């Protein structure tokens, strides 16, 4: 089973539009996993039908048993997050550190699991999709990403599919690392701008640290050919291949408005993505 993660050093580079097209080109031979759990949007293009829901529990939160509590105020003084007031826990403010439970002389504080989101198994016109929703203000997005990936692997094994396409989070944080761990190939989507190049370097450093094979796609390369060349030179020095160069074209906007993949619309961007897909298949 091969796993390919499509990631980007910053948001708005076109990552989700690209993976939607790759999903279409996979022609029912892959499972798709939207691991951008903080702001998932792959479902907006793939229009899934949810078949199964699973609850996600993140960090444990403190709860005070009023029958045991003697209102000594020790837990309130010990909480560095201001989550305890009038001997009650404000759950959204609780960071789950457990100090209040540790200092309570009456053992009146209990750490409980709290549902922090949901994960879904869905069917789309291109094949099965595993995606999730992290509730606002909740923690442990990396843990939810790991759950989504595990569900995707189980689903691929169940359906005898040997490819998983992962839509990762932007940036280099915990959910990105959880998206990249153990993949066979990382496709990094960037754009020919100063910030695009800067964040590409950070993501290449992270992928290199974990020994992950990496390739790069330059989206809208023709808007700034000089910056695109600088990115190509950067990748050349690092021994990273350029998987694709996608031109700027309004067909991408047309596809998004119609909730379609770019390859369903056609045009120069679709042709470039199709060429890139052939190259990715070769690398796998």
Secondary structure by P-SEA (a helix, b strand, c coil): cbbbbbbbcccccaaaaaaaaaaaaacccbbbbccccccccccccccccccbbbbbbcbbbbbbccccccccccccccccccccccccccccccccccccccccccccbbbbbbbccccccccccccbbbbccccccccaaaaaaaaaaaaaaaaaaaacccbbbbbccccccaaaaaaaccccbbbbbbcccaaaaaaaaaaaaaaaaacccbbbbbccccccaaaaaaaaaaaaaacccccccccccaaaaaaaaacccccccccaaaaaaaaaaaaaaaac
